[in-house]
Amino acid sequence: MMQVREAKHYHRLFDYLMYEYNLKTNASLADALCIDPPVLSRIRSGKTQVTPALMLSIYDFSGLSIEEIRALLKD
């Protein structure tokens, strides 16, 4: 049950990034974050979590602070 809840919040973060940076597909977001598309898919589906390395990739790509990234993951 917890995985579904986390996946929902990951969706919010990834959807925000796609909207803000005009990315049309998950593959383009994965490319921008320097991860493989299947990794992004596993995170979106709740099968794995956002790693510290991915948080840094999101930070580098977006310019969002770590606190802003975390806020997008919270309720």
CHARMM internal coordinates of N, CA and C (Angstrom, degrees):
IC EDIT
DIST 1 N 1 CA 1.4513
DIST 1 CA 1 C 1.5270
ANGL 1 N 1 CA 1 C 110.97
DIST 1 C 2 N 1.3079
ANGL 1 CA 1 C 2 N 117.52
DIHE 1 N 1 CA 1 C 2 N -39.52
DIST 2 N 2 CA 1.4605
ANGL 1 C 2 N 2 CA 121.60
DIHE 1 CA 1 C 2 N 2 CA -179.38
DIST 2 CA 2 C 1.5250
ANGL 2 N 2 CA 2 C 111.15
DIHE 1 C 2 N 2 CA 2 C -61.88
DIST 2 C 3 N 1.3315
ANGL 2 CA 2 C 3 N 118.15
DIHE 2 N 2 CA 2 C 3 N -36.45
DIST 3 N 3 CA 1.4475
ANGL 2 C 3 N 3 CA 120.76
DIHE 2 CA 2 C 3 N 3 CA -179.00
DIST 3 CA 3 C 1.5272
ANGL 3 N 3 CA 3 C 111.62
DIHE 2 C 3 N 3 CA 3 C -61.88
DIST 3 C 4 N 1.3044
ANGL 3 CA 3 C 4 N 117.35
DIHE 3 N 3 CA 3 C 4 N -39.72
DIST 4 N 4 CA 1.4585
ANGL 3 C 4 N 4 CA 120.70
DIHE 3 CA 3 C 4 N 4 CA 179.11
DIST 4 CA 4 C 1.5265
ANGL 4 N 4 CA 4 C 109.71
DIHE 3 C 4 N 4 CA 4 C -62.51
DIST 4 C 5 N 1.3145
ANGL 4 CA 4 C 5 N 116.96
DIHE 4 N 4 CA 4 C 5 N -42.49
DIST 5 N 5 CA 1.4651
ANGL 4 C 5 N 5 CA 120.99
DIHE 4 CA 4 C 5 N 5 CA 179.18
DIST 5 CA 5 C 1.5204
ANGL 5 N 5 CA 5 C 110.68
DIHE 4 C 5 N 5 CA 5 C -62.06
DIST 5 C 6 N 1.3345
ANGL 5 CA 5 C 6 N 117.14
DIHE 5 N 5 CA 5 C 6 N -45.66
DIST 6 N 6 CA 1.4564
ANGL 5 C 6 N 6 CA 120.77
DIHE 5 CA 5 C 6 N 6 CA 179.33
DIST 6 CA 6 C 1.5286
ANGL 6 N 6 CA 6 C 111.00
DIHE 5 C 6 N 6 CA 6 C -64.09
DIST 6 C 7 N 1.3222
ANGL 6 CA 6 C 7 N 116.66
DIHE 6 N 6 CA 6 C 7 N -41.63
DIST 7 N 7 CA 1.4550
ANGL 6 C 7 N 7 CA 119.88
DIHE 6 CA 6 C 7 N 7 CA -179.20
DIST 7 CA 7 C 1.5240
ANGL 7 N 7 CA 7 C 110.68
DIHE 6 C 7 N 7 CA 7 C -59.75
DIST 7 C 8 N 1.3290
ANGL 7 CA 7 C 8 N 116.49
DIHE 7 N 7 CA 7 C 8 N -38.46
DIST 8 N 8 CA 1.4604
ANGL 7 C 8 N 8 CA 120.36
DIHE 7 CA 7 C 8 N 8 CA 178.85
DIST 8 CA 8 C 1.5235
ANGL 8 N 8 CA 8 C 110.58
DIHE 7 C 8 N 8 CA 8 C -58.08
DIST 8 C 9 N 1.3191
ANGL 8 CA 8 C 9 N 116.06
DIHE 8 N 8 CA 8 C 9 N -43.89
DIST 9 N 9 CA 1.4540
ANGL 8 C 9 N 9 CA 119.80
DIHE 8 CA 8 C 9 N 9 CA -178.80
DIST 9 CA 9 C 1.5297
ANGL 9 N 9 CA 9 C 111.55
DIHE 8 C 9 N 9 CA 9 C -71.40
DIST 9 C 10 N 1.3144
ANGL 9 CA 9 C 10 N 116.73
DIHE 9 N 9 CA 9 C 10 N -34.60
DIST 10 N 10 CA 1.4602
ANGL 9 C 10 N 10 CA 118.87
DIHE 9 CA 9 C 10 N 10 CA 175.79
DIST 10 CA 10 C 1.5231
ANGL 10 N 10 CA 10 C 109.76
DIHE 9 C 10 N 10 CA 10 C -63.97
DIST 10 C 11 N 1.3223
ANGL 10 CA 10 C 11 N 115.86
DIHE 10 N 10 CA 10 C 11 N -38.27
DIST 11 N 11 CA 1.4616
ANGL 10 C 11 N 11 CA 118.89
DIHE 10 CA 10 C 11 N 11 CA 176.60
DIST 11 CA 11 C 1.5307
ANGL 11 N 11 CA 11 C 110.29
DIHE 10 C 11 N 11 CA 11 C -58.02
DIST 11 C 12 N 1.3146
ANGL 11 CA 11 C 12 N 116.29
DIHE 11 N 11 CA 11 C 12 N -43.37
DIST 12 N 12 CA 1.4646
ANGL 11 C 12 N 12 CA 119.45
DIHE 11 CA 11 C 12 N 12 CA -178.54
DIST 12 CA 12 C 1.5275
ANGL 12 N 12 CA 12 C 110.70
DIHE 11 C 12 N 12 CA 12 C -61.11
DIST 12 C 13 N 1.3234
ANGL 12 CA 12 C 13 N 117.25
DIHE 12 N 12 CA 12 C 13 N -44.50
DIST 13 N 13 CA 1.4639
ANGL 12 C 13 N 13 CA 120.98
DIHE 12 CA 12 C 13 N 13 CA 178.58
DIST 13 CA 13 C 1.5230
ANGL 13 N 13 CA 13 C 110.70
DIHE 12 C 13 N 13 CA 13 C -62.51
DIST 13 C 14 N 1.3240
ANGL 13 CA 13 C 14 N 117.30
DIHE 13 N 13 CA 13 C 14 N -50.05
DIST 14 N 14 CA 1.4623
ANGL 13 C 14 N 14 CA 120.27
DIHE 13 CA 13 C 14 N 14 CA -177.19
DIST 14 CA 14 C 1.5251
ANGL 14 N 14 CA 14 C 111.86
DIHE 13 C 14 N 14 CA 14 C -68.05
DIST 14 C 15 N 1.3175
ANGL 14 CA 14 C 15 N 117.67
DIHE 14 N 14 CA 14 C 15 N -38.16
DIST 15 N 15 CA 1.4640
ANGL 14 C 15 N 15 CA 120.39
DIHE 14 CA 14 C 15 N 15 CA 176.67
DIST 15 CA 15 C 1.5265
ANGL 15 N 15 CA 15 C 111.01
DIHE 14 C 15 N 15 CA 15 C -63.64
DIST 15 C 16 N 1.3224
ANGL 15 CA 15 C 16 N 116.49
DIHE 15 N 15 CA 15 C 16 N -39.88
DIST 16 N 16 CA 1.4628
ANGL 15 C 16 N 16 CA 120.92
DIHE 15 CA 15 C 16 N 16 CA 176.87
DIST 16 CA 16 C 1.5273
ANGL 16 N 16 CA 16 C 110.17
DIHE 15 C 16 N 16 CA 16 C -60.61
DIST 16 C 17 N 1.3166
ANGL 16 CA 16 C 17 N 117.26
DIHE 16 N 16 CA 16 C 17 N -47.54
DIST 17 N 17 CA 1.4680
ANGL 16 C 17 N 17 CA 120.53
DIHE 16 CA 16 C 17 N 17 CA -179.76
DIST 17 CA 17 C 1.5257
ANGL 17 N 17 CA 17 C 110.86
DIHE 16 C 17 N 17 CA 17 C -61.95
DIST 17 C 18 N 1.3229
ANGL 17 CA 17 C 18 N 116.63
DIHE 17 N 17 CA 17 C 18 N -42.29
DIST 18 N 18 CA 1.4652
ANGL 17 C 18 N 18 CA 119.36
DIHE 17 CA 17 C 18 N 18 CA 179.71
DIST 18 CA 18 C 1.5231
ANGL 18 N 18 CA 18 C 110.81
DIHE 17 C 18 N 18 CA 18 C -63.43
DIST 18 C 19 N 1.3134
ANGL 18 CA 18 C 19 N 116.95
DIHE 18 N 18 CA 18 C 19 N -41.71
DIST 19 N 19 CA 1.4621
ANGL 18 C 19 N 19 CA 120.86
DIHE 18 CA 18 C 19 N 19 CA 179.78
DIST 19 CA 19 C 1.5366
ANGL 19 N 19 CA 19 C 111.06
DIHE 18 C 19 N 19 CA 19 C -66.90
DIST 19 C 20 N 1.3150
ANGL 19 CA 19 C 20 N 116.33
DIHE 19 N 19 CA 19 C 20 N -50.63
DIST 20 N 20 CA 1.4661
ANGL 19 C 20 N 20 CA 121.04
DIHE 19 CA 19 C 20 N 20 CA -175.45
DIST 20 CA 20 C 1.5187
ANGL 20 N 20 CA 20 C 113.19
DIHE 19 C 20 N 20 CA 20 C -63.44
DIST 20 C 21 N 1.3189
ANGL 20 CA 20 C 21 N 116.82
DIHE 20 N 20 CA 20 C 21 N -33.04
DIST 21 N 21 CA 1.4626
ANGL 20 C 21 N 21 CA 120.33
DIHE 20 CA 20 C 21 N 21 CA -175.31
DIST 21 CA 21 C 1.5238
ANGL 21 N 21 CA 21 C 112.14
DIHE 20 C 21 N 21 CA 21 C -109.83
DIST 21 C 22 N 1.3359
ANGL 21 CA 21 C 22 N 115.37
DIHE 21 N 21 CA 21 C 22 N 16.31
DIST 22 N 22 CA 1.4572
ANGL 21 C 22 N 22 CA 123.07
DIHE 21 CA 21 C 22 N 22 CA 173.62
DIST 22 CA 22 C 1.5348
ANGL 22 N 22 CA 22 C 112.52
DIHE 21 C 22 N 22 CA 22 C 51.87
DIST 22 C 23 N 1.3246
ANGL 22 CA 22 C 23 N 114.84
DIHE 22 N 22 CA 22 C 23 N 45.94
DIST 23 N 23 CA 1.4600
ANGL 22 C 23 N 23 CA 120.81
DIHE 22 CA 22 C 23 N 23 CA 176.95
DIST 23 CA 23 C 1.5211
ANGL 23 N 23 CA 23 C 107.62
DIHE 22 C 23 N 23 CA 23 C -95.49
DIST 23 C 24 N 1.3014
ANGL 23 CA 23 C 24 N 116.73
DIHE 23 N 23 CA 23 C 24 N 131.02
DIST 24 N 24 CA 1.4655
ANGL 23 C 24 N 24 CA 120.90
DIHE 23 CA 23 C 24 N 24 CA -172.43
DIST 24 CA 24 C 1.5217
ANGL 24 N 24 CA 24 C 114.62
DIHE 23 C 24 N 24 CA 24 C -91.34
DIST 24 C 25 N 1.3335
ANGL 24 CA 24 C 25 N 117.46
DIHE 24 N 24 CA 24 C 25 N -22.68
DIST 25 N 25 CA 1.4579
ANGL 24 C 25 N 25 CA 119.65
DIHE 24 CA 24 C 25 N 25 CA -175.83
DIST 25 CA 25 C 1.5259
ANGL 25 N 25 CA 25 C 111.00
DIHE 24 C 25 N 25 CA 25 C -134.70
DIST 25 C 26 N 1.3248
ANGL 25 CA 25 C 26 N 114.74
DIHE 25 N 25 CA 25 C 26 N 160.19
DIST 26 N 26 CA 1.4558
ANGL 25 C 26 N 26 CA 119.47
DIHE 25 CA 25 C 26 N 26 CA 174.24
DIST 26 CA 26 C 1.5202
ANGL 26 N 26 CA 26 C 110.81
DIHE 25 C 26 N 26 CA 26 C -62.30
DIST 26 C 27 N 1.3221
ANGL 26 CA 26 C 27 N 116.99
DIHE 26 N 26 CA 26 C 27 N -33.98
DIST 27 N 27 CA 1.4675
ANGL 26 C 27 N 27 CA 120.42
DIHE 26 CA 26 C 27 N 27 CA 179.04
DIST 27 CA 27 C 1.5285
ANGL 27 N 27 CA 27 C 110.85
DIHE 26 C 27 N 27 CA 27 C -63.57
DIST 27 C 28 N 1.3388
ANGL 27 CA 27 C 28 N 117.03
DIHE 27 N 27 CA 27 C 28 N -39.00
DIST 28 N 28 CA 1.4606
ANGL 27 C 28 N 28 CA 119.13
DIHE 27 CA 27 C 28 N 28 CA 178.61
DIST 28 CA 28 C 1.5244
ANGL 28 N 28 CA 28 C 111.22
DIHE 27 C 28 N 28 CA 28 C -69.48
DIST 28 C 29 N 1.3291
ANGL 28 CA 28 C 29 N 117.60
DIHE 28 N 28 CA 28 C 29 N -34.24
DIST 29 N 29 CA 1.4599
ANGL 28 C 29 N 29 CA 120.58
DIHE 28 CA 28 C 29 N 29 CA 175.91
DIST 29 CA 29 C 1.5225
ANGL 29 N 29 CA 29 C 110.15
DIHE 28 C 29 N 29 CA 29 C -68.12
DIST 29 C 30 N 1.3215
ANGL 29 CA 29 C 30 N 116.97
DIHE 29 N 29 CA 29 C 30 N -44.71
DIST 30 N 30 CA 1.4684
ANGL 29 C 30 N 30 CA 120.23
DIHE 29 CA 29 C 30 N 30 CA 178.18
DIST 30 CA 30 C 1.5195
ANGL 30 N 30 CA 30 C 110.47
DIHE 29 C 30 N 30 CA 30 C -58.71
DIST 30 C 31 N 1.3192
ANGL 30 CA 30 C 31 N 116.81
DIHE 30 N 30 CA 30 C 31 N -42.44
DIST 31 N 31 CA 1.4609
ANGL 30 C 31 N 31 CA 120.92
DIHE 30 CA 30 C 31 N 31 CA 178.27
DIST 31 CA 31 C 1.5289
ANGL 31 N 31 CA 31 C 110.83
DIHE 30 C 31 N 31 CA 31 C -62.32
DIST 31 C 32 N 1.3165
ANGL 31 CA 31 C 32 N 117.28
DIHE 31 N 31 CA 31 C 32 N -43.45
DIST 32 N 32 CA 1.4632
ANGL 31 C 32 N 32 CA 121.19
DIHE 31 CA 31 C 32 N 32 CA 179.79
DIST 32 CA 32 C 1.5268
ANGL 32 N 32 CA 32 C 111.65
DIHE 31 C 32 N 32 CA 32 C -63.79
DIST 32 C 33 N 1.3326
ANGL 32 CA 32 C 33 N 116.53
DIHE 32 N 32 CA 32 C 33 N -31.65
DIST 33 N 33 CA 1.4634
ANGL 32 C 33 N 33 CA 121.25
DIHE 32 CA 32 C 33 N 33 CA -179.04
DIST 33 CA 33 C 1.5253
ANGL 33 N 33 CA 33 C 112.45
DIHE 32 C 33 N 33 CA 33 C -92.54
DIST 33 C 34 N 1.3325
ANGL 33 CA 33 C 34 N 116.31
DIHE 33 N 33 CA 33 C 34 N 0.90
DIST 34 N 34 CA 1.4733
ANGL 33 C 34 N 34 CA 122.64
DIHE 33 CA 33 C 34 N 34 CA 178.74
DIST 34 CA 34 C 1.5313
ANGL 34 N 34 CA 34 C 112.16
DIHE 33 C 34 N 34 CA 34 C 60.68
DIST 34 C 35 N 1.3395
ANGL 34 CA 34 C 35 N 115.04
DIHE 34 N 34 CA 34 C 35 N 42.59
DIST 35 N 35 CA 1.4565
ANGL 34 C 35 N 35 CA 120.58
DIHE 34 CA 34 C 35 N 35 CA 174.11
DIST 35 CA 35 C 1.5241
ANGL 35 N 35 CA 35 C 108.19
DIHE 34 C 35 N 35 CA 35 C -128.47
DIST 35 C 36 N 1.3156
ANGL 35 CA 35 C 36 N 116.29
DIHE 35 N 35 CA 35 C 36 N 161.19
DIST 36 N 36 CA 1.4579
ANGL 35 C 36 N 36 CA 120.91
DIHE 35 CA 35 C 36 N 36 CA 177.56
DIST 36 CA 36 C 1.5323
ANGL 36 N 36 CA 36 C 109.61
DIHE 35 C 36 N 36 CA 36 C -75.07
DIST 36 C 37 N 1.3249
ANGL 36 CA 36 C 37 N 118.08
DIHE 36 N 36 CA 36 C 37 N 141.72
DIST 37 N 37 CA 1.4662
ANGL 36 C 37 N 37 CA 120.28
DIHE 36 CA 36 C 37 N 37 CA 178.29
DIST 37 CA 37 C 1.5350
ANGL 37 N 37 CA 37 C 114.42
DIHE 36 C 37 N 37 CA 37 C -52.55
DIST 37 C 38 N 1.3442
ANGL 37 CA 37 C 38 N 119.40
DIHE 37 N 37 CA 37 C 38 N -38.36
DIST 38 N 38 CA 1.4714
ANGL 37 C 38 N 38 CA 117.65
DIHE 37 CA 37 C 38 N 38 CA 177.86
DIST 38 CA 38 C 1.5396
ANGL 38 N 38 CA 38 C 113.10
DIHE 37 C 38 N 38 CA 38 C -62.84
DIST 38 C 39 N 1.3183
ANGL 38 CA 38 C 39 N 117.37
DIHE 38 N 38 CA 38 C 39 N -29.67
DIST 39 N 39 CA 1.4705
ANGL 38 C 39 N 39 CA 120.38
DIHE 38 CA 38 C 39 N 39 CA 177.26
DIST 39 CA 39 C 1.5240
ANGL 39 N 39 CA 39 C 109.07
DIHE 38 C 39 N 39 CA 39 C -65.48
DIST 39 C 40 N 1.3195
ANGL 39 CA 39 C 40 N 116.65
DIHE 39 N 39 CA 39 C 40 N -45.58
DIST 40 N 40 CA 1.4646
ANGL 39 C 40 N 40 CA 120.83
DIHE 39 CA 39 C 40 N 40 CA 178.20
DIST 40 CA 40 C 1.5272
ANGL 40 N 40 CA 40 C 110.07
DIHE 39 C 40 N 40 CA 40 C -61.13
DIST 40 C 41 N 1.3067
ANGL 40 CA 40 C 41 N 116.72
DIHE 40 N 40 CA 40 C 41 N -41.36
DIST 41 N 41 CA 1.4619
ANGL 40 C 41 N 41 CA 120.97
DIHE 40 CA 40 C 41 N 41 CA 178.82
DIST 41 CA 41 C 1.5268
ANGL 41 N 41 CA 41 C 111.61
DIHE 40 C 41 N 41 CA 41 C -61.71
DIST 41 C 42 N 1.3343
ANGL 41 CA 41 C 42 N 116.79
DIHE 41 N 41 CA 41 C 42 N -43.21
DIST 42 N 42 CA 1.4679
ANGL 41 C 42 N 42 CA 119.94
DIHE 41 CA 41 C 42 N 42 CA 179.28
DIST 42 CA 42 C 1.5256
ANGL 42 N 42 CA 42 C 111.26
DIHE 41 C 42 N 42 CA 42 C -64.63
DIST 42 C 43 N 1.3253
ANGL 42 CA 42 C 43 N 116.95
DIHE 42 N 42 CA 42 C 43 N -36.59
DIST 43 N 43 CA 1.4683
ANGL 42 C 43 N 43 CA 119.57
DIHE 42 CA 42 C 43 N 43 CA 178.26
DIST 43 CA 43 C 1.5210
ANGL 43 N 43 CA 43 C 109.68
DIHE 42 C 43 N 43 CA 43 C -68.40
DIST 43 C 44 N 1.3203
ANGL 43 CA 43 C 44 N 117.28
DIHE 43 N 43 CA 43 C 44 N -46.26
DIST 44 N 44 CA 1.4660
ANGL 43 C 44 N 44 CA 121.01
DIHE 43 CA 43 C 44 N 44 CA -179.94
DIST 44 CA 44 C 1.5279
ANGL 44 N 44 CA 44 C 111.58
DIHE 43 C 44 N 44 CA 44 C -60.21
DIST 44 C 45 N 1.3297
ANGL 44 CA 44 C 45 N 116.54
DIHE 44 N 44 CA 44 C 45 N -34.89
DIST 45 N 45 CA 1.4628
ANGL 44 C 45 N 45 CA 119.81
DIHE 44 CA 44 C 45 N 45 CA -177.82
DIST 45 CA 45 C 1.5267
ANGL 45 N 45 CA 45 C 112.69
DIHE 44 C 45 N 45 CA 45 C -84.11
DIST 45 C 46 N 1.3244
ANGL 45 CA 45 C 46 N 117.32
DIHE 45 N 45 CA 45 C 46 N -3.00
DIST 46 N 46 CA 1.4607
ANGL 45 C 46 N 46 CA 120.90
DIHE 45 CA 45 C 46 N 46 CA 177.65
DIST 46 CA 46 C 1.5103
ANGL 46 N 46 CA 46 C 114.29
DIHE 45 C 46 N 46 CA 46 C 84.10
DIST 46 C 47 N 1.3250
ANGL 46 CA 46 C 47 N 117.63
DIHE 46 N 46 CA 46 C 47 N 10.15
DIST 47 N 47 CA 1.4606
ANGL 46 C 47 N 47 CA 120.93
DIHE 46 CA 46 C 47 N 47 CA -179.07
DIST 47 CA 47 C 1.5237
ANGL 47 N 47 CA 47 C 112.54
DIHE 46 C 47 N 47 CA 47 C -81.91
DIST 47 C 48 N 1.3142
ANGL 47 CA 47 C 48 N 116.72
DIHE 47 N 47 CA 47 C 48 N -19.03
DIST 48 N 48 CA 1.4599
ANGL 47 C 48 N 48 CA 121.60
DIHE 47 CA 47 C 48 N 48 CA 176.33
DIST 48 CA 48 C 1.5171
ANGL 48 N 48 CA 48 C 108.63
DIHE 47 C 48 N 48 CA 48 C -146.80
DIST 48 C 49 N 1.3089
ANGL 48 CA 48 C 49 N 116.95
DIHE 48 N 48 CA 48 C 49 N 167.01
DIST 49 N 49 CA 1.4568
ANGL 48 C 49 N 49 CA 121.28
DIHE 48 CA 48 C 49 N 49 CA -176.23
DIST 49 CA 49 C 1.5241
ANGL 49 N 49 CA 49 C 111.29
DIHE 48 C 49 N 49 CA 49 C -107.63
DIST 49 C 50 N 1.3084
ANGL 49 CA 49 C 50 N 115.81
DIHE 49 N 49 CA 49 C 50 N 165.34
DIST 50 N 50 CA 1.4557
ANGL 49 C 50 N 50 CA 121.45
DIHE 49 CA 49 C 50 N 50 CA 172.73
DIST 50 CA 50 C 1.5240
ANGL 50 N 50 CA 50 C 107.19
DIHE 49 C 50 N 50 CA 50 C -69.42
DIST 50 C 51 N 1.3154
ANGL 50 CA 50 C 51 N 116.43
DIHE 50 N 50 CA 50 C 51 N 125.18
DIST 51 N 51 CA 1.4622
ANGL 50 C 51 N 51 CA 121.55
DIHE 50 CA 50 C 51 N 51 CA -179.49
DIST 51 CA 51 C 1.5258
ANGL 51 N 51 CA 51 C 109.97
DIHE 50 C 51 N 51 CA 51 C -87.84
DIST 51 C 52 N 1.3230
ANGL 51 CA 51 C 52 N 117.27
DIHE 51 N 51 CA 51 C 52 N 162.47
DIST 52 N 52 CA 1.4719
ANGL 51 C 52 N 52 CA 119.37
DIHE 51 CA 51 C 52 N 52 CA 174.38
DIST 52 CA 52 C 1.5312
ANGL 52 N 52 CA 52 C 112.20
DIHE 51 C 52 N 52 CA 52 C -57.14
DIST 52 C 53 N 1.3303
ANGL 52 CA 52 C 53 N 117.13
DIHE 52 N 52 CA 52 C 53 N -37.55
DIST 53 N 53 CA 1.4659
ANGL 52 C 53 N 53 CA 120.21
DIHE 52 CA 52 C 53 N 53 CA 178.59
DIST 53 CA 53 C 1.5319
ANGL 53 N 53 CA 53 C 110.83
DIHE 52 C 53 N 53 CA 53 C -63.39
DIST 53 C 54 N 1.3271
ANGL 53 CA 53 C 54 N 117.25
DIHE 53 N 53 CA 53 C 54 N -39.81
DIST 54 N 54 CA 1.4596
ANGL 53 C 54 N 54 CA 120.00
DIHE 53 CA 53 C 54 N 54 CA 178.02
DIST 54 CA 54 C 1.5242
ANGL 54 N 54 CA 54 C 110.83
DIHE 53 C 54 N 54 CA 54 C -68.95
DIST 54 C 55 N 1.3302
ANGL 54 CA 54 C 55 N 116.94
DIHE 54 N 54 CA 54 C 55 N -37.40
DIST 55 N 55 CA 1.4783
ANGL 54 C 55 N 55 CA 119.91
DIHE 54 CA 54 C 55 N 55 CA 175.94
DIST 55 CA 55 C 1.5252
ANGL 55 N 55 CA 55 C 109.65
DIHE 54 C 55 N 55 CA 55 C -57.34
DIST 55 C 56 N 1.3286
ANGL 55 CA 55 C 56 N 116.86
DIHE 55 N 55 CA 55 C 56 N -42.27
DIST 56 N 56 CA 1.4637
ANGL 55 C 56 N 56 CA 120.01
DIHE 55 CA 55 C 56 N 56 CA 178.32
DIST 56 CA 56 C 1.5217
ANGL 56 N 56 CA 56 C 111.51
DIHE 55 C 56 N 56 CA 56 C -66.53
DIST 56 C 57 N 1.3258
ANGL 56 CA 56 C 57 N 117.25
DIHE 56 N 56 CA 56 C 57 N -37.37
DIST 57 N 57 CA 1.4639
ANGL 56 C 57 N 57 CA 120.22
DIHE 56 CA 56 C 57 N 57 CA 176.29
DIST 57 CA 57 C 1.5235
ANGL 57 N 57 CA 57 C 111.33
DIHE 56 C 57 N 57 CA 57 C -63.35
DIST 57 C 58 N 1.3311
ANGL 57 CA 57 C 58 N 116.24
DIHE 57 N 57 CA 57 C 58 N -40.94
DIST 58 N 58 CA 1.4645
ANGL 57 C 58 N 58 CA 120.54
DIHE 57 CA 57 C 58 N 58 CA 177.43
DIST 58 CA 58 C 1.5216
ANGL 58 N 58 CA 58 C 109.94
DIHE 57 C 58 N 58 CA 58 C -64.13
DIST 58 C 59 N 1.3172
ANGL 58 CA 58 C 59 N 115.98
DIHE 58 N 58 CA 58 C 59 N -43.36
DIST 59 N 59 CA 1.4699
ANGL 58 C 59 N 59 CA 121.76
DIHE 58 CA 58 C 59 N 59 CA 177.35
DIST 59 CA 59 C 1.5326
ANGL 59 N 59 CA 59 C 110.37
DIHE 58 C 59 N 59 CA 59 C -59.43
DIST 59 C 60 N 1.3311
ANGL 59 CA 59 C 60 N 117.34
DIHE 59 N 59 CA 59 C 60 N -48.95
DIST 60 N 60 CA 1.4664
ANGL 59 C 60 N 60 CA 121.26
DIHE 59 CA 59 C 60 N 60 CA -179.84
DIST 60 CA 60 C 1.5238
ANGL 60 N 60 CA 60 C 111.92
DIHE 59 C 60 N 60 CA 60 C -62.26
DIST 60 C 61 N 1.3220
ANGL 60 CA 60 C 61 N 116.30
DIHE 60 N 60 CA 60 C 61 N -42.28
DIST 61 N 61 CA 1.4628
ANGL 60 C 61 N 61 CA 120.59
DIHE 60 CA 60 C 61 N 61 CA -177.71
DIST 61 CA 61 C 1.5257
ANGL 61 N 61 CA 61 C 112.14
DIHE 60 C 61 N 61 CA 61 C -70.28
DIST 61 C 62 N 1.3293
ANGL 61 CA 61 C 62 N 115.91
DIHE 61 N 61 CA 61 C 62 N -45.42
DIST 62 N 62 CA 1.4608
ANGL 61 C 62 N 62 CA 119.50
DIHE 61 CA 61 C 62 N 62 CA -168.34
DIST 62 CA 62 C 1.5212
ANGL 62 N 62 CA 62 C 114.97
DIHE 61 C 62 N 62 CA 62 C -96.12
DIST 62 C 63 N 1.3181
ANGL 62 CA 62 C 63 N 116.85
DIHE 62 N 62 CA 62 C 63 N -26.30
DIST 63 N 63 CA 1.4572
ANGL 62 C 63 N 63 CA 118.88
DIHE 62 CA 62 C 63 N 63 CA -173.44
DIST 63 CA 63 C 1.5210
ANGL 63 N 63 CA 63 C 112.65
DIHE 62 C 63 N 63 CA 63 C 81.03
DIST 63 C 64 N 1.3451
ANGL 63 CA 63 C 64 N 116.80
DIHE 63 N 63 CA 63 C 64 N 0.09
DIST 64 N 64 CA 1.4572
ANGL 63 C 64 N 64 CA 120.03
DIHE 63 CA 63 C 64 N 64 CA 175.24
DIST 64 CA 64 C 1.5223
ANGL 64 N 64 CA 64 C 108.48
DIHE 63 C 64 N 64 CA 64 C -68.44
DIST 64 C 65 N 1.3111
ANGL 64 CA 64 C 65 N 116.60
DIHE 64 N 64 CA 64 C 65 N 145.37
DIST 65 N 65 CA 1.4578
ANGL 64 C 65 N 65 CA 119.25
DIHE 64 CA 64 C 65 N 65 CA 175.05
DIST 65 CA 65 C 1.5272
ANGL 65 N 65 CA 65 C 109.10
DIHE 64 C 65 N 65 CA 65 C -73.44
DIST 65 C 66 N 1.3164
ANGL 65 CA 65 C 66 N 116.29
DIHE 65 N 65 CA 65 C 66 N 161.55
DIST 66 N 66 CA 1.4603
ANGL 65 C 66 N 66 CA 120.28
DIHE 65 CA 65 C 66 N 66 CA 177.37
DIST 66 CA 66 C 1.5280
ANGL 66 N 66 CA 66 C 109.79
DIHE 65 C 66 N 66 CA 66 C -59.53
DIST 66 C 67 N 1.3274
ANGL 66 CA 66 C 67 N 116.67
DIHE 66 N 66 CA 66 C 67 N -37.23
DIST 67 N 67 CA 1.4670
ANGL 66 C 67 N 67 CA 120.42
DIHE 66 CA 66 C 67 N 67 CA 178.37
DIST 67 CA 67 C 1.5313
ANGL 67 N 67 CA 67 C 111.09
DIHE 66 C 67 N 67 CA 67 C -64.07
DIST 67 C 68 N 1.3238
ANGL 67 CA 67 C 68 N 117.20
DIHE 67 N 67 CA 67 C 68 N -39.79
DIST 68 N 68 CA 1.4714
ANGL 67 C 68 N 68 CA 120.38
DIHE 67 CA 67 C 68 N 68 CA 178.00
DIST 68 CA 68 C 1.5234
ANGL 68 N 68 CA 68 C 110.65
DIHE 67 C 68 N 68 CA 68 C -66.32
DIST 68 C 69 N 1.3208
ANGL 68 CA 68 C 69 N 116.74
DIHE 68 N 68 CA 68 C 69 N -39.62
DIST 69 N 69 CA 1.4658
ANGL 68 C 69 N 69 CA 120.37
DIHE 68 CA 68 C 69 N 69 CA 177.61
DIST 69 CA 69 C 1.5244
ANGL 69 N 69 CA 69 C 109.73
DIHE 68 C 69 N 69 CA 69 C -62.69
DIST 69 C 70 N 1.3197
ANGL 69 CA 69 C 70 N 116.17
DIHE 69 N 69 CA 69 C 70 N -47.04
DIST 70 N 70 CA 1.4634
ANGL 69 C 70 N 70 CA 120.00
DIHE 69 CA 69 C 70 N 70 CA 178.83
DIST 70 CA 70 C 1.5227
ANGL 70 N 70 CA 70 C 111.61
DIHE 69 C 70 N 70 CA 70 C -61.34
DIST 70 C 71 N 1.3328
ANGL 70 CA 70 C 71 N 117.47
DIHE 70 N 70 CA 70 C 71 N -38.18
DIST 71 N 71 CA 1.4651
ANGL 70 C 71 N 71 CA 121.11
DIHE 70 CA 70 C 71 N 71 CA 179.58
DIST 71 CA 71 C 1.5259
ANGL 71 N 71 CA 71 C 110.91
DIHE 70 C 71 N 71 CA 71 C -62.70
DIST 71 C 72 N 1.3224
ANGL 71 CA 71 C 72 N 117.48
DIHE 71 N 71 CA 71 C 72 N -35.76
DIST 72 N 72 CA 1.4594
ANGL 71 C 72 N 72 CA 120.65
DIHE 71 CA 71 C 72 N 72 CA 177.70
DIST 72 CA 72 C 1.5303
ANGL 72 N 72 CA 72 C 111.84
DIHE 71 C 72 N 72 CA 72 C -68.88
DIST 72 C 73 N 1.3190
ANGL 72 CA 72 C 73 N 116.99
DIHE 72 N 72 CA 72 C 73 N -19.23
DIST 73 N 73 CA 1.4600
ANGL 72 C 73 N 73 CA 121.11
DIHE 72 CA 72 C 73 N 73 CA 179.39
DIST 73 CA 73 C 1.5201
ANGL 73 N 73 CA 73 C 112.92
DIHE 72 C 73 N 73 CA 73 C -91.19
DIST 73 C 74 N 1.3268
ANGL 73 CA 73 C 74 N 117.16
DIHE 73 N 73 CA 73 C 74 N -12.63
DIST 74 N 74 CA 1.4615
ANGL 73 C 74 N 74 CA 120.51
DIHE 73 CA 73 C 74 N 74 CA -176.63
DIST 74 CA 74 C 1.5195
ANGL 74 N 74 CA 74 C 111.28
DIHE 73 C 74 N 74 CA 74 C -91.04
DIST 74 C 75 N 1.3354
ANGL 74 CA 74 C 75 N 113.76
DIHE 74 N 74 CA 74 C 75 N 169.30
DIST 75 N 75 CA 1.4747
ANGL 74 C 75 N 75 CA 120.75
DIHE 74 CA 74 C 75 N 75 CA 176.49
DIST 75 CA 75 C 1.5099
ANGL 75 N 75 CA 75 C 110.63
DIHE 74 C 75 N 75 CA 75 C -60.74
END
COOR INIT
IC SEED 1 N 1 CA 1 C
IC BUILD
